[in-house]
């Protein structure tokens, strides 16, 4: 999903500060029939290697006016190679704002050749990436040497409030598109894509926020869902202010788990022999960067953003520890900059712009700054790692120029079945969300990975998980539904990585069996 943030919020306090808003878009009252997609060569080398074909799908800007203005969605397709054809599989990597155009190649990562029975469909949602028009508000919002996140002085607080207001105001230049980026709009695009592909039903694979998109689509069009895999489920009760608050405590827990891991490998990194010592060193470096940014570019805000990835993916742990050690021992700022550039993309705010445009309008946000301030200071007191960075990431929603709608009513009772997946210490989409979706989709089954901290990590080399996915995609067979409110199957998470040079151990960088381009696309999309 997003850099979201944890909750100490009283429901009454939140309700008292919400503004009256119109309802979000409903399924179209008039039928829209899209033109067929004209397929051709793909510009991406990765898609070309996968044998993909690419094209554009024109859809209504506003489904209440299907004959009106159109926008174009970038779409890719990797055709099935098996005689046992099972239909189209639409894939969304999350965000919101993540580019999914390259994910038509993900079928290669399904074990037992189970992906070969599907036409895998990647697409950039409306406003994203290669779709036309693409949203942008202020491309330099993530430029280097931004102010420190924690508003420890009135000047810092005023600075961030102004930055957030300015970003929201800059988004107005996108015109009518800004008002048509609800998740319900994107769900209607999925159904237009279904029609354009000539399919009676779709199969769907969603990661992170992509699970919420799948939940909403299944609620609007239950009879159009054949099979659905939802990895790392967004809690539909908490879109999105509360969900963001809930993340902060979880990320603080996960960064401590990471610091403990670094301490266990002090023979490699020499950053401290206890997790507390590593944590103290990390914060000490952050304070130093406030006065003298690394290489003149990496300040305290960038430092937090770099290491946030450790709270998402164990597969980043070794690279991030090397960057940490490289800075402490050799003042290697170039590696820090490289890590920052990979996750924040200075000069390109498309993902951030769409993230805001969806989340700020899907559901109401508090308009009263006092509510934000109290909630985030309370949370910061126990979870300082990410709380204020996450608050400022979402702060444009406080003054967003488009009114918010009501959250979609997620109801999966009409869906024949779905496979849900979640690691129990996932910080971005806490495990309670998986349990709530399981309740709302009574014919679904949930695979849990106790102790796992990775977010959206299916098809990454965990045979216990991935082979169940393959079985489901091949035959529709789900793990038997158990009584009660827990998971229906349990898999051990992948082992923690072992760094090169660790005493008594061979280097082990397992954790992502996906092709590199797919792994990078998912990381970029689900970062927020």
MARFIDREN-152904 format. One record per atom (N, C-alpha, C): z, y, x; residue in one letter. Coordinates in pm, whole numbers, plus 50000, padded with zeros to 5 digits. Each point is the difference from the previous one (the first is absolute). Layout:
N
ZYXA/...
END
This chain:
528
500004988350085X/500005011749915X/500005012250089X/501155008050002X/500025011950082X/501205000050085X/500025009350083X/501245003850061X/500885003649882X/500584991049927X/500815003849884X/501475001550040X/501025003849907X/501405002350047X/501214995249916X/501614992850040X/500984992049924X/500905007549908X/500644993249920X/500475006949883X/501494999949983X/500475011749975X/501385002349964X/499955009349878X/498914999049929X/499715010149900X/500574995949865X/500775008849939X/500484997549864X/498865002249903X/499824990449909X/498885001049907X/500075012849918X/501195004049962X/500125012149921X/499585012350077X/500325000550130X/499625011550081X/498495001050010X/499334988550015X/498555000150009X/499395004649868X/500504994549891X/499405003349870X/500145014849969X/501095006050045X/500245013949964X/499045009650067X/499314995550108X/499175009450073X/498524997149986X/499644990749914X/498594996949982X/499365009649900X/498765003250027X/499285008849909X/499284991849894X/499735006149887X/499234993349895X/498574998350047X/499424988149977X/498684997150054X/499184992649897X/498685000850013X/499144992249911X/499924985550045X/499574991349913X/499854986050035X/498834998150095X/500114989650085X/498894996750089X/498844994449919X/498844999150066X/498804995649931X/500174985949945X/499464997349883X/499994986949938X/498634993650022X/499854987149971X/498674993950010X/498995007849917X/498765000150041X/499015008949938X/499774996749854X/499985010449915X/499714997649858X/498534996649979X/499135005050090X/498574997049989X/499614990550113X/499104991049970X/499584990150099X/499135006450106X/500264996550126X/499165004550110X/499334987950062X/498685000850011X/499254989250065X/499405005450129X/500464995350114X/499515005250128X/498624994550033X/499285007250081X/498744994950055X/500324989650106X/499104990650022X/500224990250107X/500105006950137X/500694993550090X/500125005250136X/498744996350077X/499445009650071X/498854997450087X/500544996750139X/499924987350036X/500604995450124X/499065002150119X/500625003250114X/499235001750124X/500884997050120X/499545004150116X/500754997550123X/501265008650005X/501014995150071X/501255007350019X/499975007450132X/500625011650003X/500065007750123X/501044995150098X/500984992549953X/501084995050085X/499564987750078X/500265000050130X/499674988350082X/500784987749954X/501275002249965X/500814988849955X/499464993749874X/499595008249905X/499424994649877X/498664993450027X/499235005850090X/498724993950034X/500214986150060X/500994998950088X/500284986950061X/500454989949895X/500685004849896X/500484991149894X/498894996449900X/498825005950018X/498904997249908X/500125007549869X/500705011350000X/500215007649877X/498785008349964X/499925003549875X/499035009749950X/500795011049931X/499435012149999X/500735011749950X/499185007849900X/500695007949919X/499335008449902X/501005009549935X/499545006849896X/500845009649927X/499964996849852X/501145002249935X/500124998449856X/500355013649940X/499175004749909X/500285012649931X/500874997349878X/501105007649990X/500944998549888X/500335013949945X/500505000749878X/500355013249944X/501185006350076X/499925012750022X/501165007350050X/501144998749900X/499685001349873X/500984999449892X/499514989749899X/500724988949987X/499564989349910X/500085003949853X/500665011249970X/499975004849862X/498675006749968X/499225002550105X/498665005949985X/499024991750083X/499714987749956X/499214990950083X/498585004850027X/499495009249921X/498655005250025X/500025012450088X/501195004350040X/500145012350077X/499814997950149X/500655008650079X/499855000050145X/500344986450060X/499284996450107X/500204987350067X/500485002150143X/500734990050050X/500354999150141X/499524986450050X/499964998150132X/499444987750058X/501054992850083X/500144987049976X/500924991650075X/499224991950103X/500485000250124X/499394991750105X/500494985749986X/499064990549998X/500324986049973X/499334991250105X/500674989250039X/499404990050090X/500194986149940X/499144990850041X/500074986549947X/499644989850109X/500844989850011X/499674988250081X/499874988449903X/498814994849989X/499714989749899X/500654986650035X/500214992149896X/500554986550016X/499014991350077X/500544990250070X/499164990550074X/500214985749954X/500894998249903X/500284986749949X/499254997649869X/499644987549975X/499364996649873X/500965001349883X/501315000050031X/501025001149896X/500325014749976X/499085007149938X/500165014449981X/501065003049895X/500955008950034X/501115003049910X/500075014749960X/498965007650027X/499965013749950X/500275010550106X/500215012249953X/500205011450090X/501505001750027X/500325004350122X/501375002650042X/500075014450049X/500625008849921X/500155013950038X/501285001650083X/499935007950107X/501135001450092X/500385014650014X/501305002749994X/500495013650024X/501144999550101X/499955008550107X/500994999250107X/501255008249977X/500025008749898X/501205007849976X/499835014650030X/501105006350032X/500055014350026X/501005006549906X/499555005849885X/498595002149963X/499315009250099X/498714998050013X/499215007750094X/499414991650110X/500294986950000X/499474991350104X/498554996249973X/499215000150107X/498614995749989X/499944984849995X/499344994849897X/499864985649988X/498584995050021X/499125008950045X/498594996250013X/499844988150095X/500784999550106X/499854989350098X/500644986949959X/500724999949888X/500764988049966X/499194989349929X/498715002249982X/499164989149949X/499914988750101X/500375002850125X/499964989650103X/501264991650005X/500985002949915X/501294993350011X/499964985449957X/498964996149929X/499904986049959X/500024990350116X/499595004850118X/500014991450119X/501404995650039X/501015007749958X/501374997150041X/500704990049909X/499364995849892X/500624990549908X/499844985950056X/501094992450016X/499884986450054X/499204990749909X/499694988450054X/499354989249927X/498645004049944X/499435010650057X/498705004949955X/500015003949852X/501215003249949X/500115003049857X/499365013449965X/499875009050098X/499385012749972X/498504999249981X/499404988950043X/498544998849995X/499474998649859X/500864997749902X/499564998149862X/499865013149923X/500335011250066X/500025012849930X/499045010050063X/499515009149919X/499385012250051X/501135010050021X/500265003650125X/501095009150032X/499505014349994X/500695008249922X/499575013749972X/501025009850057X/499575007650099X/500815011050051X/499515013149940X/500885009649988X/499565012949945X/500975011050042X/499455011850013X/500825011950017X/500265005949862X/501265000649957X/500275005849867X/499545014549990X/499965005149880X/499555013849977X/500785009650091X/499235008850065X/500595009950089X/500244995250141X/499824987150026X/500394994050128X/498784997450089X/500145002950129X/499084995450101X/498555003549974X/499174989449985X/498565002049982X/499615002749855X/500954999549908X/499675003449862X/499745015049990X/499245003749898X/499545013849987X/500425005949866X/500645012150001X/500465007450117X/501304993950056X/500265002750127X/501234995650063X/500995011650004X/501254997149969X/501015010449990X/500465004650139X/500195012950015X/500625005850121X/500625013349960X/501175002850055X/500705012549968X/500205008550126X/500674994450101X/500245006850127X/499944989550110X/498834998350064X/499854989450101X/500965001050116X/500575011750025X/500905001650114X/501474998749962X/500284994849882X/501404998949957X/500824991350095X/499364990250062X/500714991250093X/499685003150146X/499665012550026X/499795004150139X/501324998650077X/499905000950131X/501154997250086X/501055011149996X/501194996550050X/501115009350016X/500415006349867X/500094991649899X/500495005049872X/501515002450008X/500565007549908X/501445002450003X/500794987049987X/501214999950051X/500894988549982X/500204997449851X/500074987249965X/500124996649859X/501365003949940X/501084997550071X/501325002449943X/500225015149989X/500175005449879X/500155014549983X/501415004650034X/500324999350127X/501365002950045X/500315014950002X/498995008449981X/500205014449990X/499255005149877X/500415011349946X/499265005849886X/498545002950034X/499745003850125X/498615002850039X/499134987649993X/500534988750047X/499244987549993X/499744996249855X/500985001349915X/499814996749858X/498935008849939X/500085013150026X/498995009249945X/498614996850054X/499944996450129X/498704996750060X/499354988149931X/500784989449979X/499444988149937X/499685002349853X/500835007549932X/499685003149861X/498695007649990X/499785009450091X/498765007649998X/498814991350035X/500154991350101X/498924990750037X/499624991449879X/501004995449928X/499744991249885X/499315007749888X/500475012249973X/499345008249897X/498575003350039X/499825003150127X/498655003650047X/499054988149987X/500514988050031X/499124988349990X/499604997649854X/500975000749910X/499694997949858X/498995010449951X/500195012450041X/499075010649957X/498614997850057X/499934995350125X/498694997750064X/499214989249927X/500694991049932X/499304989149932X/499245004649877X/500325011849949X/499305005049881X/498505001550023X/499595002050123X/498595002150028X/499154987749965X/500634988449978X/499264988049965X/499515000049856X/500445009649922X/499455001649866X/500384988949904X/499124996649905X/500354990649893X/500444986350048X/499504995450116X/500394986750049X/501514998650009X/500695010850036X/501444999550021X/500744995549875X/499475002649885X/500654996149875X/499634986349949X/499204992550077X/499524987049953X/500204989350108X/501224999950055X/500324990350105X/501254992149965X/500304998649872X/501094991349958X/499654985550034X/501024991750012X/499754985750018X/499224994449882X/500215005449880X/499234995249884X/498525003350015X/499665011350064X/498595003150027X/499394989550092X/500764996550105X/499494990250096X/499894986249935X/500944996849913X/499924987249928X/498744999549914X/499645011149939X/498775000349921X/498774998750091X/500105005350122X/498924997950097X/499854985150033X/501134992950011X/499924985650025X/499204993149889X/500235004349878X/499284993449891X/498535003850000X/499705012450040X/498585003750016X/499364991750109X/500734997650107X/499484991750109X/499774985749951X/500914995049919X/499814986749941X/498684999449924X/499765010049916X/498785000249921X/498765000950088X/500075008750102X/498845001650088X/499674987250075X/501024991850024X/499804987350070X/499614988749904X/499965003149872X/499604989949902X/501024989249978X/501295003250017X/501064990049989X/500775001749870X/500304988949933X/500845000449882X/501465002550037X/500414994850115X/501365001850049X/499955003150149X/501085005950050X/500125002050144X/501144991550055X/499904996850127X/501124995650080X/500415012150083X/501275000950033X/500495012250064X/501034996750105X/499915007150115X/500984998450109X/500485014050037X/501295002649975X/500545013350028X/501174999550095X/500025009550093X/501105001650095X/500755013049969X/501334999850006X/500795012249992X/499695007849872X/499625012950010X/499645007349879X/498884992849924X/499174992350070X/498974992249932X/500584990249899X/501294996250019X/500634991549898X/500245007949873X/500355012650014X/500225008349880X/498685002249926X/498935002650076X/498695001149938X/499674987149924X/500294988550060X/499764987349932X/500874998349877X/501255004150008X/500894999349884X/499455008349885X/499545012150031X/499505009049896X/498704994549942X/499094995250086X/498754994349949X/500304988249907X/500904991250043X/500324988249919X/500645003849868X/500715011349998X/500615004649875X/498975005849905X/499015006950054X/498955006149917X/498944990049957X/499694990450088X/498894990649977X/500444985650028X/501024995149931X/500544986750035X/498984988749991X/499055000949907X/499054989149985X/498915000350107X/499985010750079X/499005001250106X/500514994750134X/501254995250003X/500594995050125X/499924984950003X/499404994850107X/499934985650019X/501124995450093X/499935004150126X/501054997150097X/500385012850071X/501285000950037X/500505012550057X/501084996850104X/499815005150123X/500994998950106X/500555013950026X/501325001649988X/500655012950019X/501044998750110X/499725006050115X/500844998850119X/500795012950021X/501334999049993X/500935011250022X/499955009549881X/500694996149895X/499845006549871X/500805012949985X/499305010149953X/500625012549959X/500814997449874X/501215005649996X/500854998549882X/499535009849893X/499464995049888X/499445009249898X/501055008549930X/501284996750019X/501065008149939X/500245012950077X/499465001050124X/500465010550090X/498885008650054X/498895000949929X/498915008550047X/500325014549968X/499955009050103X/499964996650141X/501145007050076X/500675009649937X/501075007250068X/501114990450040X/500434991849906X/501084990650030X/499574989650103X/498754995549992X/499524990150096X/500045005750141X/499635012650015X/500045006250131X/501435000950052X/500935003349915X/501395000350041X/500484986250043X/499604989949926X/500444986450031X/499524995150136X/498925005450048X/499484995450128X/500885004050119X/500645011549993X/500645005450121X/501104991250056X/500874995149912X/501074991150047X/499394987350059X/498944995149937X/499364987750049X/499365002250136X/499345011450022X/499415002750131X/501085001950106X/501105006149964X/501085001650097X/500574986450041X/500144991049903X/500424986350032X/499014993350094X/498705001349971X/499004993150080X/499885005650140X/500185013250017X/499915005450136X/501184995250082X/501144997949938X/501154994450072X/499724985550040X/499344992549912X/499604986350037X/499075000550121X/499115009650002X/499085001550112X/500755003850128X/500925009349992X/500775003850118X/500794988150054X/500534991649911X/500694987950046X/499054991050077X/498774998849951X/498994991750067X/499705005650140X/499835013050010X/499765006150132X/501164996950094X/501235000849949X/501174997450084X/500024985550048X/499564990749916X/499954985950043X/498994997850111X/499085009350014X/498994999050106X/500165011350102X/501255003050029X/500255010750098X/499474996450138X/499834987050028X/499424996150129X/498555004650012X/499355002949888X/498625004850000X/499955015349990X/500795005749909X/499835014249967X/501045009250064X/501174994850032X/501045007950068X/500325012749921X/500254998149871X/500325011449912X/501404998949941X/500744989750037X/501354998149949X/500244985549966X/501244995750019X/500344985949978X/500594997449862X/500185010449921X/500434998549861X/499105008549912X/499914996049873X/499205007849908X/500505014349989X/501315001850004X/500565013549992X/499595008450119X/499994994050118X/499605007550120X/498535004149991X/499154990949951X/498585003349984X/499835011049895X/500734998849891X/499935010249895X/500435013750052X/501115000350074X/500475012750055X/498965006150094X/499364991550080X/498975004950091X/498805005549923X/499634993249893X/498865004549919X/500265013949943X/501205001949944X/500325013249943X/500175010650109X/500484996050116X/500125009650111X/498625004850044X/499034990950005X/498645003950035X/499415009249894X/500304997249875X/499515008549891X/500545014250014X/501285001350035X/500585013350018X/499355007350116X/499724992950107X/499345006250115X/498615005049964X/499294992449916X/498645003949962X/500005012549912X/501135003049937X/500105012449923X/499845012150092X/500534998850120X/499935011150097X/498734999750083X/499534988050032X/498824998750087X/499154988449952X/499045002249912X/499154989149949X/499304992450112X/499894987149985X/499354991650100X/498545003950013X/499585003550122X/498635004250022X/499645012549924X/501015007249949X/499755011849919X/499544996949859X/499964987349960X/499454996349869X/500944991649914X/500814991350060X/500844990849924X/501425005549992X/500335005749884X/501335005349976X/500844990249919X/501125004549945X/500904990949929X/499394994049874X/499165007649928X/499364994549880X/499004989150036X/499195002750101X/499024989950045X/500714987650053X/501105001950069X/500804988850054X/500434990849885X/500505005749891X/500404991949885X/498804992549942X/498895006949984X/498824993749939X/499494988350083X/500055001450132X/499534989250087X/500814987349976X/501325001349996X/500844988149994X/500234995149857X/499545007649902X/500074995249863X/499264986849983X/498954998150078X/499224987649989X/500854987650028X/501045001350082X/500864988550028X/500754995649875X/500235009249907X/500654996449875X/499084992949904X/498695001150023X/499004993349917X/499604986350054X/499714999350130X/499334988350057X/500664995350128X/500454987650001X/500524994450124X/498904998650105X/498764999149956X/498904998650095X/499825012450086X/500645011249963X/499915012250082X/501145000950101X/500964991149993X/501245001850076X/499775000850151X/499194991250052X/499835000050146X/499295012550047X/498945004049933X/499275012050041X/500885012549990X/500805000949894X/500855011749985X/501135000150103X/500544988350030X/501044999450103X/499455003950137X/498764996150027X/499375004050126X/499795015150004X/499635006049885X/499835014549996X/501345007150019X/501054994949939X/501355005450014X/500434999450147X/499884988150059X/500404998350140X/499135008450094X/498715000849968X/499105007950084X/500385014650002X/500465005249886X/500435013949996X/501335001950074X/500964991249976X/501325001450061X/499934998650151X/499234990250048X/500034996950144X/498915007050080X/498875003449935X/498885005650078X/499465013049941X/500615004749892X/499515011949931X/498514998849963X/499644988149952X/498634997149955X/499845005249858X/499525012249985X/499825005849867X/498664996349938X/499034996150084X/498684996849946X/500064988149905X/500834989750034X/500114988549911X/500645003949868X/500995008850005X/500595004949876X/498955007049914X/499195008250062X/498965007249925X/499014990249938X/499634989850074X/499074990049948X/500594993149877X/501294996550007X/500654993549886X/500065009549880X/500295012550025X/500055009749890X/498635001849936X/498995001250082X/498655002249948X/499524988449914X/500424987950032X/499564988249926X/500574999849859X/501185006049982X/500634999049868X/499935012949919X/499835011450064X/500045012649927X/498665007449994X/499074996750086X/498655005549996X/499955015249989X/500525007150101X/499885014749996X/498545004149984X/499775009849912X/498645004549972X/499364993249881X/500704990349939X/499474993049884X/501164997349904X/500045007349890X/501104998449905X/499574992849873X/498874993050001X/499504993949878X/501024990549937X/500564991050080X/500964990649945X/501225006849943X/500515010150071X/501175007349954X/499695007949873X/498815005949994X/499625007749882X/499924991049876X/499384988450014X/499904991049885X/501364994349964X/500784996950103X/501374995349975X/500745009649907X/499985012650035X/500675010049917X/499355001149863X/498685000449996X/499305002049873X/500334988949900X/500204987750049X/500364988949912X/501485000449964X/500845000350104X/501434998949973X/500565012249927X/499495011750031X/500525012149936X/499635000849853X/498944992949959X/499555000949861X/500244987449918X/500324988850066X/500264987749925X/501275001049917X/500985007350050X/501315000849934X/500675013150041X/500935004949921X/500645012850030X/500854999650127X/500095011450064X/500865002350116X/500945011649969X/501175000250060X/500885011649981X/499325012750049X/500125010649925X/499505013150043X/501105008350067X/501234996549973X/501145007550052X/500304995350143X/499885009050097X/500224996250139X/501424995150023X/500975005049924X/501394995650019X/500134984949981X/499274994449905X/500034985549978X/499534992650125X/498885004050055X/499504993850122X/501025001550113X/500505011950015X/500905003050112X/501264991349995X/500624999349884X/501224992049986X/499704985350024X/498964994849936X/499674985850014X/499734996250145X/499265008550070X/499604996450135X/501115002150102X/500855009849981X/501135001350091X/501004988649981X/500224995749876X/500884988649976X/499444987550069X/498714998149985X/499364988250060X/499975001150152X/499695011850050X/499955002150145X/501334996550066X/501105002549932X/501324997550058X/500184985450039X/499344991149929X/500124985750034X/498724994150055X/498895007249988X/498714994650045X/499185011350062X/500365004450122X/499365011950057X/498614997950056X/499594987750023X/498754997550073X/498785006449933X/499834997849871X/498755003649933X/500175009349881X/501235002349956X/500215006649871X/499295013549989X/500235009050094X/499405013249983X/498505000050031X/499564991550089X/498564998850021X/499304995649873X/500624990949929X/499444995049875X/500085010649891X/501085007549998X/500135010649899X/498885010250014X/499735004350123X/498965010150020X/498614994149977X/499854987150023X/498714993649972X/499655001149852X/501024999249917X/499785000349855X/500245013749937X/500505009550077X/500385012949944X/498865007849934X/498714998150037X/498965006949924X/500044996949850X/500574988549962X/500074996649857X/500875009849921X/500895006950068X/500885009449929X/499235011649942X/498925004150067X/499205011449952X/498544996249978X/499764987249975X/498624995249986X/499295007549888X/498745003950022X/499335008749901X/499524992949874X/500044986749997X/499574992549881X/501234994149932X/500165001649870X/501174994349932X/500044984950013X/501224994750008X/500184985650007X/499934993849861X/499644987349997X/499984992649875X/501194990749991X/499984991649899X/501054989949984X/499614987550078X/500964992950057X/499664987550070X/499334990049907X/499114992250055X/499344989649921X/501034989749954X/499764994249886X/500864989449946X/499514986650056X/500694994950101X/499584987550064X/500524988349919X/499074991949951X/500324988649915X/499014988950031X/500474989850069X/499134989250042X/500064987649914X/500525001349881X/500144988149915X/498664994149959X/498945008050001X/498704994949960X/499194994150114X/500574999750120X/499274995050117X/500284985250021X/498954992350022X/500154985550009X/500874995750116X/500005007450109X/500824996250116X/499755009550114X/500985001250089X/499865008350119X/500904994450109X/499575001550124X/500794995650114X/500595012450066X/501325000850004X/500715011350057X/500604995850135X/500025009350095X/500484997050135X/500855011650048X/501144997050064X/500825010750055X/500974995150107X/500095007550109X/501034997350101X/501275007249957X/501134993450013X/501215004949934X/500605012450065X/499615003450122X/500475012350062X/498855009950020X/498964998649922X/498915009850001X/500595013549961X/499785010250084X/500575013249973X/499135008449908X/498704998750012X/499105008849924X/500014996749852X/500064987249966X/500104995749860X/501174990249991X/501195005249981X/501184991349998X/499854988149906X/500664989050036X/499764987249936X/500295000249850X/500885008949957X/500305000849856X/498755002649918X/499025006950058X/498755002449928X/499264987249970X/500014990550093X/499354987149975X/500674992849883X/501335000549995X/500724993349892X/499695006549865X/499885013450000X/499695006849874X/498594996449952X/499054999450091X/498634996349960X/499984985649951X/500754991350064X/500094986249953X/500514999649855X/500985008549967X/500495000449862X/498915004549904X/499225009850042X/499005005849910X/498734991549990X/499804991150097X/498864990749998X/500584986049988X/500334995649879X/500774987749983X/499274987350040X/498705000850023X/499274988050047X/499635001250148X/500675008950070X/499795001450144X/500984991350078X/499764998850130X/500944993450091X/500165008650123X/501225000150054X/500345008650112X/500354991850123X/499345003250112X/500354994250130X/500845010350075X/501204996150042X/500885008850077X/500084995250144X/500205009750090X/500204997150142X/501335006050044X/501094992349994X/501335005350030X/500095005050145X/500565011850017X/500205005550133X/498795007050058X/498844999049934X/498795006250053X/499995014949974X/499595007750100X/499945014649986X/498585005549993X/499014991350005X/498615004650001X/499545003449858X/499205010449992X/499465004949873X/498554995749986X/499664994349882X/498614996549970X/499394991550111X/500654988950030X/499614992050116X/499344986849968X/499544997949877X/499334987349971X/498664999250072X/499494987750010X/498774997150075X/500145004550146X/501194997850054X/500315004550136X/500434988650091X/499764987849958X/500324988850086X/501234992149962X/500655003649889X/501144992249952X/499464989049910X/499944987750054X/499344989149928X/500674997249866X/501325001149994X/500714997149875X/499535009249889X/499835012850030X/499545009749902X/498504998749977X/499255000350110X/498555000949989X/499384987649937X/500574988450024X/499454988049937X/500284999649850X/501115005849958X/500245001249855X/498995009649937X/499675010750072X/498965009149951X/498684992549988X/499674992250102X/498764992349997X/499964990349883X/501124993149975X/500054990649888X/499815007249868X/500635011449986X/499885007849876X/498565004749980X/499395005150107X/498625004749986X/499044988549976X/500324988350050X/499114988449981X/500114994149861X/501254998449951X/500204992349877X/500745007649891X/500585011350033X/500835007149904X/501434995049997X/500334990350086X/501344994250000X/501015009650063X/501055003049926X/501095008450047X/501224991450032X/500885004750090X/501284993050015X/500694999149865X/500604988549968X/500654998549867X/501025011149976X/499965005649884X/500935010749963X/501404994349984X/500955005950072X/501384995549991X/500755008049894X/501034994249948X/500845007249907X/500805010550075X/500395010549930X/500805010350063X/499155011750047X/500645008450081X/499405012850037X/499665000850148X/499824988750064X/499705000050143X/498584995850028X/499714997550128X/498644995750036X/499724985849955X/498734996549998X/499574986749959X/499674991050119X/499805006250115X/499774992650125X/500525008750113X/500414993450108X/500565007150115X/499284995550126X/499595009750081X/499384997350128X/500755007550109X/500164993850114X/500585007150113X/499015010650047X/500485011950033X/499085010050055X/499534996050139X/498955006350047X/499564997650136X/501115003650098X/500094993150113X/501065003150096X/499825013850060X/501115005850042X/499925012950069X/499174998450128X/499255010350039X/499194999050121X/500884998850124X/499454993850102X/500674998850130X/499165007750101X/500575010250064X/499185008350090X/499634992850128X/498875004050053X/499574994850129X/501035003650106X/500384990150080X/500975002350105X/501434997049960X/500244996249874X/501354996749957X/500474987550073X/501245000050045X/500524988850078X/500084987549914X/499514989050054X/500104987149934X/499114998349879X/499035008649985X/499154998949883X/498585003850035X/499064994049929X/498605003450015X/499655010949900X/499185009250041X/499625011149911X/499424994549870X/500425005549889X/499544995649868X/499735012349916X/498745002949980X/499645011649920X/499414995749866X/500424988449953X/499524995849869X/500535009649894X/499344999749885X/500495008149891X/498885005349913X/498785000750055X/498885004349918X/498794991750035X/499684990649910X/498834992050021X/498745006449946X/500135011549936X/498835006749944X/499115005350112X/498705000949977X/499145007150094X/500535014150024X/499805005050121X/500595012750040X/499695011549910X/498745001049954X/499625011349915X/500754999749868X/500234987849948X/500704998949874X/501475003550017X/500594995450109X/501395003350027X/500195015150011X/499105006550073X/500115014550017X/499835007349867X/499074995149916X/499785006449872X/501244999149912X/500654988350001X/501194998449920X/501145008650052X/500165000550132X/501075008350056X/499795014749965X/498775004550010X/499725014049969X/500275002949853X/499664990549914X/500145002549857X/501444999649953X/500774990350048X/501334998249945X/501065007450078X/499605008150096X/500965007650077X/500895008549910X/499485004849889X/500775009449919X/500624993049880X/
END
